[in-house]
Amino acid sequence: MKLTWKSIALLVITFSADIFALTDSNPYISIDAQAQEMVQVIRDNQDLYASDPEVFKNQINFIFEPMVDFRRVGASVMGKKYYLAATKEQRLKFIDAFKKSLLDTYSSTLSQWGDQQIETIFPENPILGKTVDVNQNLVTSNNIYPIRYKVRNDGTGNWLIINIVVNGVNLGLTFRNQFQALAEVHNDNIDEIINHWTADVGL
């Protein structure tokens, strides 16, 4: 078979498509690939967070944002009572506020861990249901932090994060409790809850 530039390009495209399909359909491979990409961004931009934190955060968020099902997570944080009581506009407004605060918290936290490695635990015989737990260890120079992502198949082969437990801190539960606390302070006024929302959690 004579290899031409056209045939080489076709082989590359086919191979890339196969790899993408494998990554997309396997939650362990998918989460690991994106986590390693974030680690590489952090390693390559050690000084960027100090000089221009917004640019650094944007680089992390570019990878992390598509990994999370913010609509489902935001609804879970609100809880059934407040989600049903909220208007469509209020739901969208909260999900947007939640997304911004979580991305900011996550990228800031990763930057402070500095030089690090991510080790994904690949099970020998994975059973893939509608939801799957993907376990990782974040290894820093002086400690190891376990991370567990609960991911959900969106029905098209994509696995999206619906909760994160970092070093024992369940972010979904923490944010839900935070929403409840704000609801008590502001007499169940959803607009005021949204206006005072911040992803205040110590990782």
MODELLER restraints for C-alpha pairs under 7 A, 6 or more apart:
rsr = mdl.restraints
at = mdl.atoms
rsr.add(forms.Gaussian(group=physical.xy_distance, feature=features.Distance(at['CA:23:A'], at['CA:29:A']), mean=5.32, stdev=0.5))
rsr.add(forms.Gaussian(group=physical.xy_distance, feature=features.Distance(at['CA:23:A'], at['CA:30:A']), mean=4.77, stdev=0.5))
rsr.add(forms.Gaussian(group=physical.xy_distance, feature=features.Distance(at['CA:24:A'], at['CA:30:A']), mean=5.83, stdev=0.5))
rsr.add(forms.Gaussian(group=physical.xy_distance, feature=features.Distance(at['CA:24:A'], at['CA:157:A']), mean=6.07, stdev=0.5))
rsr.add(forms.Gaussian(group=physical.xy_distance, feature=features.Distance(at['CA:24:A'], at['CA:158:A']), mean=5.60, stdev=0.5))
rsr.add(forms.Gaussian(group=physical.xy_distance, feature=features.Distance(at['CA:25:A'], at['CA:157:A']), mean=5.16, stdev=0.5))
rsr.add(forms.Gaussian(group=physical.xy_distance, feature=features.Distance(at['CA:25:A'], at['CA:158:A']), mean=6.53, stdev=0.5))
rsr.add(forms.Gaussian(group=physical.xy_distance, feature=features.Distance(at['CA:27:A'], at['CA:159:A']), mean=5.80, stdev=0.5))
rsr.add(forms.Gaussian(group=physical.xy_distance, feature=features.Distance(at['CA:28:A'], at['CA:122:A']), mean=6.47, stdev=0.5))
rsr.add(forms.Gaussian(group=physical.xy_distance, feature=features.Distance(at['CA:28:A'], at['CA:134:A']), mean=6.07, stdev=0.5))
rsr.add(forms.Gaussian(group=physical.xy_distance, feature=features.Distance(at['CA:32:A'], at['CA:120:A']), mean=5.98, stdev=0.5))
rsr.add(forms.Gaussian(group=physical.xy_distance, feature=features.Distance(at['CA:34:A'], at['CA:63:A']), mean=6.75, stdev=0.5))
rsr.add(forms.Gaussian(group=physical.xy_distance, feature=features.Distance(at['CA:35:A'], at['CA:118:A']), mean=6.96, stdev=0.5))
rsr.add(forms.Gaussian(group=physical.xy_distance, feature=features.Distance(at['CA:36:A'], at['CA:118:A']), mean=6.60, stdev=0.5))
rsr.add(forms.Gaussian(group=physical.xy_distance, feature=features.Distance(at['CA:38:A'], at['CA:60:A']), mean=6.08, stdev=0.5))
rsr.add(forms.Gaussian(group=physical.xy_distance, feature=features.Distance(at['CA:38:A'], at['CA:63:A']), mean=6.82, stdev=0.5))
rsr.add(forms.Gaussian(group=physical.xy_distance, feature=features.Distance(at['CA:39:A'], at['CA:117:A']), mean=6.87, stdev=0.5))
rsr.add(forms.Gaussian(group=physical.xy_distance, feature=features.Distance(at['CA:42:A'], at['CA:111:A']), mean=6.59, stdev=0.5))
rsr.add(forms.Gaussian(group=physical.xy_distance, feature=features.Distance(at['CA:43:A'], at['CA:115:A']), mean=6.40, stdev=0.5))
rsr.add(forms.Gaussian(group=physical.xy_distance, feature=features.Distance(at['CA:48:A'], at['CA:56:A']), mean=5.99, stdev=0.5))
rsr.add(forms.Gaussian(group=physical.xy_distance, feature=features.Distance(at['CA:49:A'], at['CA:56:A']), mean=5.45, stdev=0.5))
rsr.add(forms.Gaussian(group=physical.xy_distance, feature=features.Distance(at['CA:49:A'], at['CA:111:A']), mean=6.91, stdev=0.5))
rsr.add(forms.Gaussian(group=physical.xy_distance, feature=features.Distance(at['CA:57:A'], at['CA:104:A']), mean=6.93, stdev=0.5))
rsr.add(forms.Gaussian(group=physical.xy_distance, feature=features.Distance(at['CA:57:A'], at['CA:107:A']), mean=5.48, stdev=0.5))
rsr.add(forms.Gaussian(group=physical.xy_distance, feature=features.Distance(at['CA:60:A'], at['CA:107:A']), mean=6.02, stdev=0.5))
rsr.add(forms.Gaussian(group=physical.xy_distance, feature=features.Distance(at['CA:61:A'], at['CA:103:A']), mean=6.22, stdev=0.5))
rsr.add(forms.Gaussian(group=physical.xy_distance, feature=features.Distance(at['CA:67:A'], at['CA:160:A']), mean=5.25, stdev=0.5))
rsr.add(forms.Gaussian(group=physical.xy_distance, feature=features.Distance(at['CA:67:A'], at['CA:161:A']), mean=5.97, stdev=0.5))
rsr.add(forms.Gaussian(group=physical.xy_distance, feature=features.Distance(at['CA:68:A'], at['CA:160:A']), mean=5.09, stdev=0.5))
rsr.add(forms.Gaussian(group=physical.xy_distance, feature=features.Distance(at['CA:68:A'], at['CA:161:A']), mean=4.49, stdev=0.5))
rsr.add(forms.Gaussian(group=physical.xy_distance, feature=features.Distance(at['CA:68:A'], at['CA:162:A']), mean=6.42, stdev=0.5))
rsr.add(forms.Gaussian(group=physical.xy_distance, feature=features.Distance(at['CA:69:A'], at['CA:160:A']), mean=5.47, stdev=0.5))
rsr.add(forms.Gaussian(group=physical.xy_distance, feature=features.Distance(at['CA:69:A'], at['CA:161:A']), mean=5.83, stdev=0.5))
rsr.add(forms.Gaussian(group=physical.xy_distance, feature=features.Distance(at['CA:69:A'], at['CA:162:A']), mean=5.85, stdev=0.5))
rsr.add(forms.Gaussian(group=physical.xy_distance, feature=features.Distance(at['CA:70:A'], at['CA:95:A']), mean=6.65, stdev=0.5))
rsr.add(forms.Gaussian(group=physical.xy_distance, feature=features.Distance(at['CA:70:A'], at['CA:99:A']), mean=6.49, stdev=0.5))
rsr.add(forms.Gaussian(group=physical.xy_distance, feature=features.Distance(at['CA:71:A'], at['CA:95:A']), mean=6.33, stdev=0.5))
rsr.add(forms.Gaussian(group=physical.xy_distance, feature=features.Distance(at['CA:72:A'], at['CA:162:A']), mean=6.85, stdev=0.5))
rsr.add(forms.Gaussian(group=physical.xy_distance, feature=features.Distance(at['CA:73:A'], at['CA:162:A']), mean=5.52, stdev=0.5))
rsr.add(forms.Gaussian(group=physical.xy_distance, feature=features.Distance(at['CA:74:A'], at['CA:95:A']), mean=5.13, stdev=0.5))
rsr.add(forms.Gaussian(group=physical.xy_distance, feature=features.Distance(at['CA:74:A'], at['CA:98:A']), mean=6.69, stdev=0.5))
rsr.add(forms.Gaussian(group=physical.xy_distance, feature=features.Distance(at['CA:75:A'], at['CA:83:A']), mean=6.18, stdev=0.5))
rsr.add(forms.Gaussian(group=physical.xy_distance, feature=features.Distance(at['CA:77:A'], at['CA:172:A']), mean=6.50, stdev=0.5))
rsr.add(forms.Gaussian(group=physical.xy_distance, feature=features.Distance(at['CA:77:A'], at['CA:175:A']), mean=5.91, stdev=0.5))
rsr.add(forms.Gaussian(group=physical.xy_distance, feature=features.Distance(at['CA:77:A'], at['CA:176:A']), mean=4.33, stdev=0.5))
rsr.add(forms.Gaussian(group=physical.xy_distance, feature=features.Distance(at['CA:77:A'], at['CA:179:A']), mean=6.83, stdev=0.5))
rsr.add(forms.Gaussian(group=physical.xy_distance, feature=features.Distance(at['CA:78:A'], at['CA:176:A']), mean=6.37, stdev=0.5))
rsr.add(forms.Gaussian(group=physical.xy_distance, feature=features.Distance(at['CA:78:A'], at['CA:179:A']), mean=6.40, stdev=0.5))
rsr.add(forms.Gaussian(group=physical.xy_distance, feature=features.Distance(at['CA:83:A'], at['CA:91:A']), mean=6.86, stdev=0.5))
rsr.add(forms.Gaussian(group=physical.xy_distance, feature=features.Distance(at['CA:86:A'], at['CA:190:A']), mean=6.98, stdev=0.5))
rsr.add(forms.Gaussian(group=physical.xy_distance, feature=features.Distance(at['CA:94:A'], at['CA:194:A']), mean=5.64, stdev=0.5))
rsr.add(forms.Gaussian(group=physical.xy_distance, feature=features.Distance(at['CA:101:A'], at['CA:198:A']), mean=5.70, stdev=0.5))
rsr.add(forms.Gaussian(group=physical.xy_distance, feature=features.Distance(at['CA:101:A'], at['CA:199:A']), mean=5.06, stdev=0.5))
rsr.add(forms.Gaussian(group=physical.xy_distance, feature=features.Distance(at['CA:102:A'], at['CA:199:A']), mean=5.65, stdev=0.5))
rsr.add(forms.Gaussian(group=physical.xy_distance, feature=features.Distance(at['CA:105:A'], at['CA:199:A']), mean=6.62, stdev=0.5))
rsr.add(forms.Gaussian(group=physical.xy_distance, feature=features.Distance(at['CA:113:A'], at['CA:140:A']), mean=6.82, stdev=0.5))
rsr.add(forms.Gaussian(group=physical.xy_distance, feature=features.Distance(at['CA:115:A'], at['CA:140:A']), mean=6.25, stdev=0.5))
rsr.add(forms.Gaussian(group=physical.xy_distance, feature=features.Distance(at['CA:115:A'], at['CA:141:A']), mean=6.96, stdev=0.5))
rsr.add(forms.Gaussian(group=physical.xy_distance, feature=features.Distance(at['CA:116:A'], at['CA:138:A']), mean=6.75, stdev=0.5))
rsr.add(forms.Gaussian(group=physical.xy_distance, feature=features.Distance(at['CA:116:A'], at['CA:139:A']), mean=5.46, stdev=0.5))
rsr.add(forms.Gaussian(group=physical.xy_distance, feature=features.Distance(at['CA:116:A'], at['CA:140:A']), mean=4.50, stdev=0.5))
rsr.add(forms.Gaussian(group=physical.xy_distance, feature=features.Distance(at['CA:116:A'], at['CA:141:A']), mean=6.89, stdev=0.5))
rsr.add(forms.Gaussian(group=physical.xy_distance, feature=features.Distance(at['CA:117:A'], at['CA:138:A']), mean=5.78, stdev=0.5))
rsr.add(forms.Gaussian(group=physical.xy_distance, feature=features.Distance(at['CA:117:A'], at['CA:139:A']), mean=5.00, stdev=0.5))
rsr.add(forms.Gaussian(group=physical.xy_distance, feature=features.Distance(at['CA:117:A'], at['CA:140:A']), mean=6.54, stdev=0.5))
rsr.add(forms.Gaussian(group=physical.xy_distance, feature=features.Distance(at['CA:118:A'], at['CA:136:A']), mean=6.67, stdev=0.5))
rsr.add(forms.Gaussian(group=physical.xy_distance, feature=features.Distance(at['CA:118:A'], at['CA:137:A']), mean=5.79, stdev=0.5))
rsr.add(forms.Gaussian(group=physical.xy_distance, feature=features.Distance(at['CA:118:A'], at['CA:138:A']), mean=4.72, stdev=0.5))
rsr.add(forms.Gaussian(group=physical.xy_distance, feature=features.Distance(at['CA:118:A'], at['CA:139:A']), mean=6.19, stdev=0.5))
rsr.add(forms.Gaussian(group=physical.xy_distance, feature=features.Distance(at['CA:119:A'], at['CA:136:A']), mean=5.39, stdev=0.5))
rsr.add(forms.Gaussian(group=physical.xy_distance, feature=features.Distance(at['CA:119:A'], at['CA:137:A']), mean=5.08, stdev=0.5))
rsr.add(forms.Gaussian(group=physical.xy_distance, feature=features.Distance(at['CA:119:A'], at['CA:138:A']), mean=6.47, stdev=0.5))
rsr.add(forms.Gaussian(group=physical.xy_distance, feature=features.Distance(at['CA:120:A'], at['CA:135:A']), mean=6.12, stdev=0.5))
rsr.add(forms.Gaussian(group=physical.xy_distance, feature=features.Distance(at['CA:120:A'], at['CA:136:A']), mean=4.27, stdev=0.5))
rsr.add(forms.Gaussian(group=physical.xy_distance, feature=features.Distance(at['CA:120:A'], at['CA:137:A']), mean=6.50, stdev=0.5))
rsr.add(forms.Gaussian(group=physical.xy_distance, feature=features.Distance(at['CA:121:A'], at['CA:135:A']), mean=5.61, stdev=0.5))
rsr.add(forms.Gaussian(group=physical.xy_distance, feature=features.Distance(at['CA:121:A'], at['CA:136:A']), mean=5.69, stdev=0.5))
rsr.add(forms.Gaussian(group=physical.xy_distance, feature=features.Distance(at['CA:130:A'], at['CA:152:A']), mean=5.84, stdev=0.5))
rsr.add(forms.Gaussian(group=physical.xy_distance, feature=features.Distance(at['CA:130:A'], at['CA:153:A']), mean=5.62, stdev=0.5))
rsr.add(forms.Gaussian(group=physical.xy_distance, feature=features.Distance(at['CA:131:A'], at['CA:150:A']), mean=6.76, stdev=0.5))
rsr.add(forms.Gaussian(group=physical.xy_distance, feature=features.Distance(at['CA:131:A'], at['CA:151:A']), mean=5.54, stdev=0.5))
rsr.add(forms.Gaussian(group=physical.xy_distance, feature=features.Distance(at['CA:131:A'], at['CA:152:A']), mean=4.38, stdev=0.5))
rsr.add(forms.Gaussian(group=physical.xy_distance, feature=features.Distance(at['CA:131:A'], at['CA:153:A']), mean=6.41, stdev=0.5))
rsr.add(forms.Gaussian(group=physical.xy_distance, feature=features.Distance(at['CA:132:A'], at['CA:150:A']), mean=5.74, stdev=0.5))
rsr.add(forms.Gaussian(group=physical.xy_distance, feature=features.Distance(at['CA:132:A'], at['CA:151:A']), mean=5.40, stdev=0.5))
rsr.add(forms.Gaussian(group=physical.xy_distance, feature=features.Distance(at['CA:132:A'], at['CA:152:A']), mean=6.52, stdev=0.5))
rsr.add(forms.Gaussian(group=physical.xy_distance, feature=features.Distance(at['CA:133:A'], at['CA:148:A']), mean=6.44, stdev=0.5))
rsr.add(forms.Gaussian(group=physical.xy_distance, feature=features.Distance(at['CA:133:A'], at['CA:149:A']), mean=5.63, stdev=0.5))
rsr.add(forms.Gaussian(group=physical.xy_distance, feature=features.Distance(at['CA:133:A'], at['CA:150:A']), mean=4.57, stdev=0.5))
rsr.add(forms.Gaussian(group=physical.xy_distance, feature=features.Distance(at['CA:133:A'], at['CA:151:A']), mean=6.33, stdev=0.5))
rsr.add(forms.Gaussian(group=physical.xy_distance, feature=features.Distance(at['CA:134:A'], at['CA:148:A']), mean=5.68, stdev=0.5))
rsr.add(forms.Gaussian(group=physical.xy_distance, feature=features.Distance(at['CA:134:A'], at['CA:149:A']), mean=5.09, stdev=0.5))
rsr.add(forms.Gaussian(group=physical.xy_distance, feature=features.Distance(at['CA:134:A'], at['CA:150:A']), mean=6.36, stdev=0.5))
rsr.add(forms.Gaussian(group=physical.xy_distance, feature=features.Distance(at['CA:135:A'], at['CA:147:A']), mean=5.87, stdev=0.5))
rsr.add(forms.Gaussian(group=physical.xy_distance, feature=features.Distance(at['CA:135:A'], at['CA:148:A']), mean=4.51, stdev=0.5))
rsr.add(forms.Gaussian(group=physical.xy_distance, feature=features.Distance(at['CA:135:A'], at['CA:149:A']), mean=6.39, stdev=0.5))
rsr.add(forms.Gaussian(group=physical.xy_distance, feature=features.Distance(at['CA:136:A'], at['CA:146:A']), mean=5.93, stdev=0.5))
rsr.add(forms.Gaussian(group=physical.xy_distance, feature=features.Distance(at['CA:136:A'], at['CA:147:A']), mean=5.08, stdev=0.5))
rsr.add(forms.Gaussian(group=physical.xy_distance, feature=features.Distance(at['CA:136:A'], at['CA:148:A']), mean=6.23, stdev=0.5))
rsr.add(forms.Gaussian(group=physical.xy_distance, feature=features.Distance(at['CA:137:A'], at['CA:144:A']), mean=6.32, stdev=0.5))
rsr.add(forms.Gaussian(group=physical.xy_distance, feature=features.Distance(at['CA:137:A'], at['CA:145:A']), mean=5.59, stdev=0.5))
rsr.add(forms.Gaussian(group=physical.xy_distance, feature=features.Distance(at['CA:137:A'], at['CA:146:A']), mean=4.53, stdev=0.5))
rsr.add(forms.Gaussian(group=physical.xy_distance, feature=features.Distance(at['CA:137:A'], at['CA:147:A']), mean=5.87, stdev=0.5))
rsr.add(forms.Gaussian(group=physical.xy_distance, feature=features.Distance(at['CA:138:A'], at['CA:144:A']), mean=5.66, stdev=0.5))
rsr.add(forms.Gaussian(group=physical.xy_distance, feature=features.Distance(at['CA:138:A'], at['CA:145:A']), mean=4.99, stdev=0.5))
rsr.add(forms.Gaussian(group=physical.xy_distance, feature=features.Distance(at['CA:138:A'], at['CA:146:A']), mean=6.21, stdev=0.5))
rsr.add(forms.Gaussian(group=physical.xy_distance, feature=features.Distance(at['CA:139:A'], at['CA:145:A']), mean=6.43, stdev=0.5))
rsr.add(forms.Gaussian(group=physical.xy_distance, feature=features.Distance(at['CA:145:A'], at['CA:167:A']), mean=5.26, stdev=0.5))
rsr.add(forms.Gaussian(group=physical.xy_distance, feature=features.Distance(at['CA:146:A'], at['CA:166:A']), mean=6.15, stdev=0.5))
rsr.add(forms.Gaussian(group=physical.xy_distance, feature=features.Distance(at['CA:146:A'], at['CA:167:A']), mean=5.11, stdev=0.5))
rsr.add(forms.Gaussian(group=physical.xy_distance, feature=features.Distance(at['CA:147:A'], at['CA:165:A']), mean=5.66, stdev=0.5))
rsr.add(forms.Gaussian(group=physical.xy_distance, feature=features.Distance(at['CA:147:A'], at['CA:166:A']), mean=4.60, stdev=0.5))
rsr.add(forms.Gaussian(group=physical.xy_distance, feature=features.Distance(at['CA:147:A'], at['CA:167:A']), mean=6.15, stdev=0.5))
rsr.add(forms.Gaussian(group=physical.xy_distance, feature=features.Distance(at['CA:148:A'], at['CA:164:A']), mean=5.74, stdev=0.5))
rsr.add(forms.Gaussian(group=physical.xy_distance, feature=features.Distance(at['CA:148:A'], at['CA:165:A']), mean=5.08, stdev=0.5))
rsr.add(forms.Gaussian(group=physical.xy_distance, feature=features.Distance(at['CA:148:A'], at['CA:166:A']), mean=6.60, stdev=0.5))
rsr.add(forms.Gaussian(group=physical.xy_distance, feature=features.Distance(at['CA:149:A'], at['CA:161:A']), mean=6.34, stdev=0.5))
rsr.add(forms.Gaussian(group=physical.xy_distance, feature=features.Distance(at['CA:149:A'], at['CA:163:A']), mean=5.97, stdev=0.5))
rsr.add(forms.Gaussian(group=physical.xy_distance, feature=features.Distance(at['CA:149:A'], at['CA:164:A']), mean=4.70, stdev=0.5))
rsr.add(forms.Gaussian(group=physical.xy_distance, feature=features.Distance(at['CA:149:A'], at['CA:165:A']), mean=6.58, stdev=0.5))
rsr.add(forms.Gaussian(group=physical.xy_distance, feature=features.Distance(at['CA:150:A'], at['CA:161:A']), mean=5.76, stdev=0.5))
rsr.add(forms.Gaussian(group=physical.xy_distance, feature=features.Distance(at['CA:150:A'], at['CA:162:A']), mean=5.74, stdev=0.5))
rsr.add(forms.Gaussian(group=physical.xy_distance, feature=features.Distance(at['CA:150:A'], at['CA:163:A']), mean=5.16, stdev=0.5))
rsr.add(forms.Gaussian(group=physical.xy_distance, feature=features.Distance(at['CA:150:A'], at['CA:164:A']), mean=6.33, stdev=0.5))
rsr.add(forms.Gaussian(group=physical.xy_distance, feature=features.Distance(at['CA:151:A'], at['CA:159:A']), mean=5.73, stdev=0.5))
rsr.add(forms.Gaussian(group=physical.xy_distance, feature=features.Distance(at['CA:151:A'], at['CA:160:A']), mean=5.10, stdev=0.5))
rsr.add(forms.Gaussian(group=physical.xy_distance, feature=features.Distance(at['CA:151:A'], at['CA:161:A']), mean=4.24, stdev=0.5))
rsr.add(forms.Gaussian(group=physical.xy_distance, feature=features.Distance(at['CA:151:A'], at['CA:162:A']), mean=5.58, stdev=0.5))
rsr.add(forms.Gaussian(group=physical.xy_distance, feature=features.Distance(at['CA:152:A'], at['CA:159:A']), mean=5.28, stdev=0.5))
rsr.add(forms.Gaussian(group=physical.xy_distance, feature=features.Distance(at['CA:152:A'], at['CA:160:A']), mean=5.32, stdev=0.5))
rsr.add(forms.Gaussian(group=physical.xy_distance, feature=features.Distance(at['CA:152:A'], at['CA:161:A']), mean=6.40, stdev=0.5))
rsr.add(forms.Gaussian(group=physical.xy_distance, feature=features.Distance(at['CA:152:A'], at['CA:162:A']), mean=6.67, stdev=0.5))
rsr.add(forms.Gaussian(group=physical.xy_distance, feature=features.Distance(at['CA:153:A'], at['CA:159:A']), mean=4.60, stdev=0.5))
rsr.add(forms.Gaussian(group=physical.xy_distance, feature=features.Distance(at['CA:153:A'], at['CA:160:A']), mean=6.52, stdev=0.5))
rsr.add(forms.Gaussian(group=physical.xy_distance, feature=features.Distance(at['CA:163:A'], at['CA:171:A']), mean=6.73, stdev=0.5))
rsr.add(forms.Gaussian(group=physical.xy_distance, feature=features.Distance(at['CA:163:A'], at['CA:172:A']), mean=5.59, stdev=0.5))
rsr.add(forms.Gaussian(group=physical.xy_distance, feature=features.Distance(at['CA:164:A'], at['CA:170:A']), mean=6.22, stdev=0.5))
rsr.add(forms.Gaussian(group=physical.xy_distance, feature=features.Distance(at['CA:164:A'], at['CA:171:A']), mean=5.68, stdev=0.5))
rsr.add(forms.Gaussian(group=physical.xy_distance, feature=features.Distance(at['CA:164:A'], at['CA:172:A']), mean=6.83, stdev=0.5))
rsr.add(forms.Gaussian(group=physical.xy_distance, feature=features.Distance(at['CA:165:A'], at['CA:171:A']), mean=5.90, stdev=0.5))
rsr.add(forms.Gaussian(group=physical.xy_distance, feature=features.Distance(at['CA:166:A'], at['CA:203:A']), mean=6.83, stdev=0.5))
rsr.add(forms.Gaussian(group=physical.xy_distance, feature=features.Distance(at['CA:182:A'], at['CA:193:A']), mean=5.71, stdev=0.5))
rsr.add(forms.Gaussian(group=physical.xy_distance, feature=features.Distance(at['CA:183:A'], at['CA:189:A']), mean=6.68, stdev=0.5))
rsr.add(forms.Gaussian(group=physical.xy_distance, feature=features.Distance(at['CA:183:A'], at['CA:193:A']), mean=6.16, stdev=0.5))
rsr.add(forms.Gaussian(group=physical.xy_distance, feature=features.Distance(at['CA:186:A'], at['CA:192:A']), mean=6.37, stdev=0.5))
rsr.add(forms.Gaussian(group=physical.xy_distance, feature=features.Distance(at['CA:186:A'], at['CA:193:A']), mean=6.65, stdev=0.5))
